[in-house]
Amino acid sequence: MAAKDYRQLLEDLRAGKIEEFVVTPAEFMDFQPIYHDYEYRTQIEGKAERGGELHYHLIKQD
């Protein structure tokens, strides 16, 4: 199984191409440094769900 392209997922989320994506606990250590270095991370938030999955979505602007 190929690794997820987290930077592309972040870009797609910000561009409105996707509404959310999920990061599992097993993926988190690979995802975290990419998210931390992402220029627009303040526009994106993650919500923890049961089982440790994180669901990332764009913060809605009023």
C-alpha positions in Angstrom: 0.0 0.0 0.0 1.4 3.4 -1.0 1.9 6.1 1.7 -0.6 8.9 1.6 0.5 12.2 0.1 -0.4 14.3 3.2 0.7 17.6 1.7 -1.5 17.0 -1.3 -4.4 16.1 1.0 -3.9 19.4 2.9 -3.8 21.3 -0.4 -6.9 19.6 -1.7 -8.7 20.3 1.6 -7.8 24.0 1.5 -8.8 24.2 -2.2 -12.2 22.7 -1.5 -11.6 19.6 -3.5 -12.3 17.4 -0.5 -14.2 18.1 2.7 -12.1 16.1 5.1 -9.5 13.4 5.4 -8.7 10.9 8.1 -5.3 10.2 9.8 -5.1 7.0 11.8 -3.0 6.6 14.9 -0.5 4.5 12.8 -0.2 7.3 10.3 0.1 10.2 12.8 3.9 10.2 13.2 4.3 10.5 9.4 1.6 13.1 9.1 2.5 15.4 12.0 5.8 16.9 10.7 4.1 17.7 7.3 1.2 19.3 9.1 3.4 21.3 11.4 5.4 22.7 8.4 2.3 23.4 6.3 2.0 27.1 5.7 -1.8 27.2 6.0 -2.3 24.9 9.0 -4.1 27.6 11.0 -7.0 27.2 8.5 -7.3 23.5 9.1 -8.3 21.7 12.3 -8.4 18.1 13.3 -11.0 16.4 15.5 -10.2 13.3 17.4 -12.7 10.5 17.2 -13.0 7.2 19.0 -10.2 4.8 18.3 -7.7 7.7 17.8 -8.6 8.6 14.3 -8.2 12.3 13.5 -10.6 13.9 11.0 -9.1 17.0 9.4 -11.3 19.7 7.8 -11.2 23.3 6.8 -12.2 25.8 9.4 -15.4 27.5 8.3 -15.1 31.3 7.9 -18.2 33.3 8.7 
